[in-house]
Amino acid sequence: MRRSCLQQNQHGGIVAKLIVLLGLLAFFVSLYLVRSPVLRFAGEEWIVEDSLDKADVLIVLSGDSFYGDRATRAAELFREGKAPLVVASGKRLRPNAGVGELMEHDLIERGVPKDKILRFVHDADSTKEEAEALAKLAKTKKWRKAIIVTSNYHTRRARYIFRRIFPQDVETRVASARDGDFDPEHWWEKRKSTKEFVRELAGMMVAMWELHGGSEKTVTTQGIVGLRGLTPQRLV
């Protein structure tokens, strides 16, 4: 009798374990089947684009892609009459050369007149430091509205940072530039775009930690993107 009960308990335990294993298998299969829609949704929702009214300046952030996508988007907005001036913000790479020169070349090649481009040289190592340098320039130039042009995957973090660092009387909006290396619908399929997305998530957490005490300026949204030969320290 006792032996029969033990056999029944063992049999019941095996069945229970089998049910649990089948349940886990079904769960992971379901995750695998829905991974594409979920990851696509995450990529698309990460990108933001503000409603773009006419502004005083278009500011193209440093770090453009191999294809010059940020410069392309800025040139499009310039031709649409969104702003009369384009700032080519570029990190200095050598004493007399930097990213700004390349960006200026890209803008001119895409139809922006050279006299409508303001090359801004800086030594920033992060978006936060770049925003701080550009904030000084905005104050010097007395701009009231600025459109920040940056890569699609970088828009959410850029908007968060600029709205907390720029002077309260300067309205900032973000314009998203498509990126040849980051497709929001398939970003997880390529190593480079996956690393970029993860880096942005980490960068956003750092920005929130560093700027958690700052208040965001309120603007209407739907969901942006140095002076030649002068560094920020020499601007007065």
Secondary structure, 3 states (H helix, E strand, C coil): CHHHHHHHHHHHHHHHHHHHHHHHHHHHHHHHHHHHHHHHHHHHHHCCCECCCCCCEEEECCCCCCCCHHHHHHHHHHHCCCCCCEEEEEEEEECCEEHHHHHHHHHHHCCCCHHHEEEEEECCCCHHHHHHHHHHHHHHHCCCEEEEEEEHHHHHHHHHHHHHHCCCCCEEEEEEECECCECCCCHHHCHHHHHHHHHHHHHHHHHHHHCCCCCCCCCCECCCCCCCCCCHHHCC
